[in-house]
């Protein structure tokens, strides 16, 4: 998730990872647009709801799997550099934007009707606001993997899934354990690049993966809930393989330019898209006539995607540099401070 360059050993970005991260983020924005449309329009078109339900189990595991694939390169920099990078690029934007969102929730509560209190500020450390739970969890994943470096990654993944089964409630704890398992699986895949490439090139493995991926559609049609459920792990793994192959195919077309741009700016867009969707959904819910669920969904999705892209562009061009990452302190300044 952090805006870390996916590099090949010989230099240059790994394009399919950028594209896949972009695809996953687009799906997250679509899911949140559906949520806001359900709240302010009373429902969503059935095909859109089915599509979102089908991909619900896949979105966030794909995000953490990709982050896990880059873990070994980060750990190789040493504990001090590793932790410093995660504090600057994950913990800091989480804390900063949590304060921003809680403040906005408090200010908007008379209009939205949301129940927010000043104590929400105190809860940021253990109860993340809105969608920012992902950054909170991701930072903890990084810390856990530093402490658990000697433990085989597949053992960590199995432990995460077992914990998700053993502690089904509260959902936040079960989800944390479940996604940590996929984070560990991503690290295992990143450390075994040769094995990963052979899997993608083997027709039987690809066929089995696509067959399992199709199970996500069947589960959505049957009304089965597989999101963050250990029973759905085989289908999610098949879906991950399908997404990787799709991303590699997209990278051979001109359409990949936009997706790779989104993927390279994933943290910034993830932070901002909720704000852009909410800013569109609240007034639209008041002015659109009944029966405009499709229009509402299209407009909120466009606002979430295009609005966050525009905000990210503005932040890079005219905004302060500390909005999404803690600035490094120059070594000379540290030396003078001594």
MOLINUR-V589380 format. One record per residue. N is the residue number from 1. PHI is phi in radians with two decimals (999 if undefined). D_LAST is the distance of its C-alpha to the last C-alpha in Angstrom with 1 decimal. Layout:
((N & PHI & D_LAST) (N & PHI & D_LAST))
//
This chain:
((1 & 999 & 35.3) (2 & -0.99 & 31.8) (3 & -1.35 & 32.0) (4 & -1.79 & 31.3) (5 & -1.23 & 33.3) (6 & -1.43 & 36.1) (7 & -1.95 & 36.2) (8 & -1.37 & 38.9) (9 & -0.95 & 38.0) (10 & -1.60 & 39.1) (11 & 1.77 & 37.2) (12 & 1.59 & 38.5) (13 & -1.38 & 38.7) (14 & -1.55 & 41.2) (15 & -1.12 & 43.4) (16 & -1.14 & 45.4) (17 & -1.22 & 42.3) (18 & -1.04 & 41.3) (19 & -1.13 & 44.9) (20 & -1.17 & 45.2) (21 & -1.09 & 42.1) (22 & -1.10 & 43.6) (23 & -1.06 & 46.9) (24 & -1.09 & 45.4) (25 & -1.20 & 43.5) (26 & -1.04 & 46.7) (27 & -1.16 & 48.5) (28 & -1.11 & 45.9) (29 & -1.06 & 46.4) (30 & -1.10 & 50.1) (31 & -1.09 & 50.0) (32 & -1.24 & 48.1) (33 & -1.10 & 50.5) (34 & -1.10 & 53.3) (35 & -1.09 & 51.8) (36 & -1.17 & 51.5) (37 & -1.16 & 55.0) (38 & -1.09 & 56.4) (39 & -1.24 & 54.9) (40 & -1.73 & 55.9) (41 & -2.07 & 59.0) (42 & 1.50 & 60.4) (43 & 2.89 & 60.4) (44 & -2.38 & 60.0) (45 & -0.99 & 62.5) (46 & -1.01 & 63.6) (47 & -1.06 & 62.7) (48 & -1.16 & 59.1) (49 & -1.10 & 58.9) (50 & -1.12 & 60.3) (51 & -1.05 & 57.9) (52 & -1.15 & 54.9) (53 & -1.09 & 56.3) (54 & -1.13 & 56.9) (55 & -1.69 & 53.3) (56 & -0.90 & 51.7) (57 & -1.22 & 51.2) (58 & -1.81 & 49.6) (59 & -1.02 & 47.0) (60 & -1.26 & 44.0) (61 & -1.00 & 44.7) (62 & -1.11 & 44.6) (63 & -1.11 & 41.2) (64 & -1.30 & 39.6) (65 & -1.06 & 41.6) (66 & -1.12 & 40.1) (67 & -1.10 & 36.5) (68 & -1.14 & 37.3) (69 & -1.13 & 38.6) (70 & -1.70 & 35.1) (71 & -1.14 & 33.4) (72 & -1.07 & 33.8) (73 & -1.19 & 31.9) (74 & -1.21 & 29.0) (75 & -1.10 & 29.0) (76 & -1.15 & 29.1) (77 & -1.38 & 25.5) (78 & 1.74 & 24.2) (79 & -1.00 & 23.4) (80 & -1.14 & 19.7) (81 & -1.17 & 20.7) (82 & -1.04 & 23.9) (83 & -1.13 & 22.7) (84 & -1.03 & 20.0) (85 & -1.14 & 22.8) (86 & -1.24 & 25.2) (87 & -1.14 & 22.8) (88 & -1.18 & 22.3) (89 & -1.76 & 25.9) (90 & -2.20 & 28.0) (91 & -1.14 & 26.5) (92 & -1.05 & 24.7) (93 & -1.09 & 27.9) (94 & -1.09 & 29.9) (95 & -1.14 & 28.2) (96 & -1.06 & 28.0) (97 & -1.34 & 31.6) (98 & -1.14 & 32.9) (99 & -1.09 & 31.9) (100 & -1.08 & 33.6) (101 & -1.18 & 36.7) (102 & -1.07 & 37.0) (103 & -1.08 & 36.8) (104 & -1.13 & 39.4) (105 & -1.07 & 41.6) (106 & -1.12 & 41.6) (107 & -1.18 & 42.4) (108 & -1.55 & 45.1) (109 & -1.01 & 46.7) (110 & -1.10 & 49.5) (111 & -1.53 & 50.6) (112 & -1.43 & 50.1) (113 & 1.42 & 51.2) (114 & -1.24 & 48.3) (115 & -1.67 & 47.4) (116 & -2.25 & 43.7) (117 & -2.30 & 41.9) (118 & -1.09 & 38.5) (119 & -1.15 & 38.0) (120 & -1.04 & 37.7) (121 & -1.10 & 34.1) (122 & -1.23 & 33.6) (123 & -1.53 & 35.5) (124 & -1.02 & 33.3) (125 & -1.17 & 31.5) (126 & -2.20 & 34.9) (127 & -2.35 & 37.5) (128 & -1.09 & 36.5) (129 & -1.37 & 38.3) (130 & 0.87 & 41.0) (131 & -1.36 & 40.3) (132 & -1.27 & 36.6) (133 & -0.99 & 37.5) (134 & -1.15 & 37.3) (135 & -1.14 & 33.6) (136 & -1.02 & 33.1) (137 & -1.11 & 35.3) (138 & -1.08 & 33.8) (139 & -1.08 & 30.3) (140 & -1.14 & 31.8) (141 & -1.01 & 33.8) (142 & -1.06 & 30.7) (143 & -1.15 & 29.2) (144 & -1.07 & 32.6) (145 & -1.20 & 33.1) (146 & -1.18 & 29.8) (147 & -1.21 & 31.0) (148 & -1.74 & 34.6) (149 & -0.89 & 34.0) (150 & -1.25 & 36.5) (151 & -1.41 & 39.3) (152 & -0.96 & 41.7) (153 & -1.12 & 41.5) (154 & -1.18 & 45.2) (155 & -1.17 & 44.9) (156 & -1.09 & 42.1) (157 & -1.10 & 44.3) (158 & -1.08 & 47.3) (159 & -1.12 & 45.3) (160 & -1.09 & 44.2) (161 & -1.15 & 47.8) (162 & -1.12 & 49.1) (163 & -1.15 & 46.6) (164 & -1.10 & 47.7) (165 & -1.27 & 51.3) (166 & -1.29 & 50.7) (167 & -2.13 & 48.7) (168 & -1.18 & 50.6) (169 & -2.32 & 49.5) (170 & -1.23 & 47.3) (171 & -1.04 & 47.3) (172 & -1.08 & 43.5) (173 & -1.27 & 43.1) (174 & -1.06 & 45.9) (175 & -1.07 & 44.6) (176 & -1.02 & 41.1) (177 & -1.11 & 42.7) (178 & -1.09 & 45.0) (179 & -1.26 & 42.4) (180 & -1.06 & 40.1) (181 & -1.06 & 43.1) (182 & -1.25 & 43.3) (183 & -1.10 & 39.6) (184 & -1.14 & 40.2) (185 & -1.11 & 43.3) (186 & -1.10 & 41.4) (187 & -1.12 & 39.0) (188 & -1.07 & 42.1) (189 & -1.16 & 43.6) (190 & -1.14 & 40.5) (191 & -1.41 & 40.4) (192 & -2.14 & 44.1) (193 & -1.04 & 44.5) (194 & -1.11 & 47.7) (195 & -1.09 & 49.4) (196 & -1.05 & 48.4) (197 & -1.16 & 49.9) (198 & -1.17 & 53.1) (199 & -1.08 & 53.5) (200 & -1.16 & 53.4) (201 & -1.66 & 55.9) (202 & -1.60 & 58.4) (203 & -0.94 & 61.2) (204 & -1.08 & 62.0) (205 & -1.16 & 58.4) (206 & -1.13 & 58.2) (207 & -1.07 & 61.6) (208 & -1.14 & 60.6) (209 & -1.11 & 57.4) (210 & -1.17 & 59.2) (211 & -1.13 & 61.9) (212 & -1.13 & 59.3) (213 & -1.05 & 57.6) (214 & -1.12 & 60.9) (215 & -1.11 & 60.9) (216 & -1.13 & 58.3) (217 & -1.17 & 61.0) (218 & -1.09 & 63.6) (219 & -1.12 & 61.4) (220 & -1.12 & 60.8) (221 & -1.11 & 64.5) (222 & -1.44 & 65.3) (223 & 1.35 & 62.8) (224 & -1.49 & 60.8) (225 & -1.66 & 57.2) (226 & -1.94 & 55.1) (227 & -1.17 & 51.6) (228 & 1.06 & 49.2) (229 & -1.90 & 52.3) (230 & -1.08 & 52.4) (231 & -1.07 & 56.0) (232 & -1.60 & 54.9) (233 & -1.00 & 52.5) (234 & -1.02 & 55.1) (235 & -1.20 & 55.8) (236 & -1.17 & 52.1) (237 & -1.10 & 51.6) (238 & -1.11 & 54.6) (239 & -1.14 & 53.3) (240 & -1.07 & 50.0) (241 & -1.08 & 51.9) (242 & -1.10 & 54.0) (243 & -1.14 & 51.0) (244 & -1.10 & 49.4) (245 & -1.12 & 52.7) (246 & -1.13 & 53.1) (247 & -1.10 & 49.7) (248 & -1.14 & 50.5) (249 & -1.18 & 53.7) (250 & -1.09 & 52.2) (251 & -1.16 & 49.8) (252 & -1.60 & 52.9) (253 & -2.17 & 53.7) (254 & -1.22 & 52.4) (255 & -1.17 & 51.8) (256 & -1.25 & 48.7) (257 & -1.00 & 46.7) (258 & -1.17 & 46.3) (259 & -1.09 & 45.7) (260 & -1.17 & 43.0) (261 & -1.12 & 41.3) (262 & -1.08 & 41.4) (263 & -1.11 & 40.1) (264 & -1.24 & 37.1) (265 & -2.03 & 36.2) (266 & -1.11 & 37.2) (267 & -1.12 & 34.3) (268 & -1.04 & 34.4) (269 & -1.21 & 38.2) (270 & -1.11 & 38.3) (271 & -1.12 & 36.1) (272 & -1.51 & 38.1) (273 & -1.13 & 41.7) (274 & -1.09 & 42.4) (275 & -1.10 & 41.6) (276 & -1.14 & 43.8) (277 & -1.14 & 46.6) (278 & -1.08 & 46.5) (279 & -1.11 & 46.6) (280 & -1.53 & 49.7) (281 & -1.20 & 51.4) (282 & -1.08 & 51.5) (283 & -1.21 & 53.5) (284 & -1.09 & 55.5) (285 & -1.09 & 56.7) (286 & -1.59 & 58.1) (287 & -1.81 & 59.9) (288 & -1.33 & 61.2) (289 & -1.30 & 64.7) (290 & -0.99 & 65.5) (291 & 1.51 & 66.0) (292 & -1.78 & 63.1) (293 & -1.04 & 61.0) (294 & -1.13 & 61.0) (295 & -1.13 & 60.0) (296 & -1.04 & 57.3) (297 & -1.11 & 55.9) (298 & -1.07 & 56.0) (299 & -1.25 & 54.2) (300 & -1.24 & 51.5) (301 & -1.12 & 50.8) (302 & -1.10 & 50.7) (303 & -1.13 & 48.4) (304 & -1.11 & 46.0) (305 & -1.43 & 45.9) (306 & -1.24 & 46.2) (307 & -1.13 & 44.4) (308 & -1.21 & 41.3) (309 & -1.09 & 41.5) (310 & -1.16 & 41.7) (311 & -1.13 & 38.8) (312 & -1.12 & 36.6) (313 & -1.07 & 37.6) (314 & -1.12 & 36.8) (315 & -1.11 & 33.4) (316 & -1.27 & 32.6) (317 & -1.50 & 34.1) (318 & -2.18 & 33.2) (319 & -1.52 & 31.1) (320 & -1.16 & 27.3) (321 & -1.26 & 25.7) (322 & -1.63 & 24.2) (323 & -1.18 & 27.7) (324 & -2.22 & 28.2) (325 & -2.78 & 24.8) (326 & -1.25 & 21.3) (327 & -1.08 & 19.5) (328 & -1.25 & 16.9) (329 & -1.55 & 13.4) (330 & -0.98 & 13.1) (331 & -1.07 & 10.9) (332 & -1.08 & 10.1) (333 & -1.14 & 8.8) (334 & -1.14 & 6.6) (335 & -1.12 & 5.4) (336 & -1.15 & 5.3) (337 & -1.15 & 3.8) (338 & -1.24 & 0.0))
//
